[in-house]
Amino acid sequence: MQDPKDREKVPFDALKEGDPLGEYSYELTPECVARHREATDQTAYADDGYAPVSILAADGVNLADQFWDISASVHAGQKTEILEIPRMGDTLTVTGVVAEKFVRKGRRYVVSSTQTCDSSGRALARGETTGVILYDEAAGDSSPPAEKLAPPPAIRRLGPLVREMTFEKMVLYEPPGEQNMHTDHAIAREVGLPAAIATGTQFMAYLFDLLHDAYGFEAIPGTILEAKIRLPVFADERIEAVAEVIAEDGGYRDHRVRCTTPSGDAIRGTARVPIR
């Protein structure tokens, strides 16, 4: 499959831990933020001078997309730590390095560590992005399943926050004119999918929205959201985002989080939110 941007394929064998992944900058224009909010069904914060923090979760994927052809890759996991809330109109710069690479079940994974800073150099977010190089590489595992420990009981439940994914929202979430497995059914079929799929951070944004609704604007800085993306999400699927509080100690609330579709849990993960 020819990359429309004529970028190099990800050189998995040549990557080494600590290799820089470059940097790129983007401006939080009203148009950019409006596209993101519409694609993720989010309304503006009470102070409309701030942009949604969920926009920062995609920085790792977008950094890779600047330099490598990731059109056949999928986002397998994302950890995002929010340090500060970005401001409308600011220009953000994303830098990153290779943190790890490994092969599991015949699939090649690359983990990158990123940092996003505002125009003054202040760090807004730290991220850890896990990507599968090729979606259609072999998968399968003959090893015995790991023993599972009983999960801690829930103290209380947040949600559900219910959303419906649409193809129009999937296109809006990507940069204007982008052609990839998230915006083009033919490209998705080339890599073994039945149709275009939503980007993982698009429905991860529902969890940020759920936590904001529960705890308010002041609790956002210091939030750490870690998600494993387990199933693809297709257009016209209903998604329920929920969080369960499992501990309140040391100034933080710890949660189990998930986004569920009719096929199962598309996301399972954890969230830590400061108590303020």
N, C-alpha and C positions, 0 to 999 in steps of 0.2 A: 504494500500500500504506500503510495507516494505521499510524502508530507507536503501539504499545500504551502507551508512556509519554508520548505527546503532546509529543515534543520537536521542535525545529525541524530541518529538513534542513540539512546542512552548506552554509553560504553561500559556495561556492567563489569566486564572482566578487568577493565583498566581503572575503575574507581577504587580509591583507597580511603580509609578512615581519615578524616581531617581535611580531605580535599575541599577547597573552596568551590562553591556553586555559583559564584558571581553575586551581583546585586541588581536590583531594578527598583524604580520608583514609580509611584502612581499618585494622582491627585484625587482627593475626595470632593469631586465636583458635585453640584446638585444633581446632574444627570446620572453620574455613576452611582450615587447613593440611592436615588429614586429607583433605578433599575434593580438594585440589590433588595430594597425594601419590598418592591412589588413582587420580585421573584420568590421572596421568603415570607410573604404575608405579614410583614412587620410594620407597625406604625412608628412614627417618630417618638423619641423620648420627650418627656415633658419640657426639657430644655432642648429646643431644636437646633442649637449650635453644635450638638454632638452627633456623630455618625454611629450606627449600630456596631457593637464590638464583633458581631458575627462576621463582619466583612474581613476581619483579621485572620479568621480560621483558614481561609483559602490561600494565604500568602505563600505557604510552602509549595503548594501545587503550582501556583502562578509563577513562582520563581523558577521552578524546573521548566515550565512551559516557555519561558523566555529563550532558553538555550537548547533544549532537547525536544525531539519529536516524542511526545508522550500520548499520541493519539490512540495507541492501542493499550495504554496503561490504565490501571484502575487504582483508586484511592482506597487503601485497606484500613488505615487507622489515622487518627489525628488527636494530638494532645495540644491544647492551647491554654496558656496562662495569660490572663489579662492583667496588665500592670497599670495601665491608664486608659481612659476612654478617648478615642480619636476625635478630633474636632473637624467640623465641616470646613472645606476649603483648604485644608492642610495638605502638604505633599509628604507621603510616607515612603520610606526606603526599607527594603527587605534584603537581608543578607543571610547566607546560610553555608553550612558545610555538610559533608557526608559524615553521618554519625555511625552508621553500621550498614552492612549488606549481608544477606544470607539467602539460602535456598531452602524452601520448605515445601514438601509435597510436590516437588518438581517445578515450583514457581520461584522466580527470582525476585527478591524484595530489596528495596533501597530505603533506608531511614535517613532523613535529613533533619538537622537542627537549624532553626531559623530564629532571627530576631527582627522585629519591625520597630523602626524609630520614626519619630515625627521630624519636622523640618529643623527643630532645634537640637536634634540628636538625642532626645529623651526616649528611652525604651518604652514602647506601648504594649508589646506582647512578645512572648517567647513561644515557639512552637516546635513540635516534633511530628513530622509527616512520614507515614509509611506508605509506599507505593509498590504495586506489582508491575513489573516491567511489561509483561504481555498478559492480557486477560486470558487468552486461549491456551496458555501453556499447561502442561500436564498437572493434574491434581489428583490426589488419592493418597491414602495413608493406611498401611497395614499394621501400624503399631497399636498396642492396646490403648483404650481410652484412659486418660488420666483420672485418678480418683478425685471426685468432687467433694469439697467440704460443704456442709450445710451453710447456706447464706445467713447473715445476721438478720434478725427480724426487723421489719419496718416500724418506725415510730409513727410516721404518718405519710400520706401520699399527696403529691402535687399533680394536678391535671386530672383527666387528660386534656391536652391542647390538641385540637383536631384540625388537620389541614388536608387539602386535596392537591396532589401534584398534577400539573398539567404540562403538556408539551410547550405551551407558550411561556410558562414560567421557567422551564428548563433552558429555553433559548435566551430569555432575559438574563438568566444568571451568568451566562457566558459573555465574554466581550463581544461587542457588535460585530457581526459577520463571521464569527468563529465557526469552523467546521470540524467537528469531532464526534465521538460516540455519544455525546450529550445533546447534540443539536441535529444530527443527521442519522436517520434510520439505516441508510445504506452502509455508512461507515461502521455503525454498531454491528450490523450483520457480518461485515468482513472480519471482525474479531471474535465472532462466535456468540453474539447476543441476539435475541429475537427482535429487539427494537432498541431505540435510544434509551439511555438511563440517566437519571438525575445524578449530578455530582454529590458526593457524600456530604460535603460541607454545606450544601444547600438545605438538606433536611436536618443536619446538625444545628443549623440556625434556630430551628424550632425549640431546641433545648435551651439555648441562650434566652430565647423569648419567654419560655416557661419560667426560668429562674428569675428573670427580671420582673415578671408579673407577680411572683411570689414574694420577692425580697426587696424590690425597688432599686432605683438608680444607684444609691450610695453603696450597695453591696456588690456592684459589678467589679470594681478594681480588687484584685486578689482572687477572683474566681479562677479555678482550674477545671477545665472540662476535658475529659479523655474518653474517646469513643473508638470502638472497633466497628468497622463497617462490614456487616456480615452478609447482607443480601442486597441485590440491586433493587432500585425503586424505579418503576415505570410510570409513564403518563397515565392519568386517570385513576391512580391508586390513592386510597384514603390512608392517612398516616396519623397515628396517635402518639404524641410525645408525653411521657410520664416520668416522674422522679419520685423516689421513695427515700425519705430521710432515714438513715440507719445509725447515725451517731451525731451527738452535739457535745463537743468537748474541745478544750484548748482554743476557744475563740472561733471554731469553724463548725459548719454543718456538712457532714458527708452524706452523699446520696448515691443510690443506684439509679441509672437513667437508661431509658430505651426509647426508640422510635419503632413502632410496630405497624406493619402493613398486613393485608390479608394473607400474605405468604409466610409471615413470621416476623421476628425482630430484625429490622434492617440495621439498627444500631443497638449495641449494648455497651454500657460504659459506666463511668463514675464522674461525679462532680463534687468539688469542694468549694464552699461559699463562705466567706468570712461573716461572722455574726456582728452586725453593727446596729 
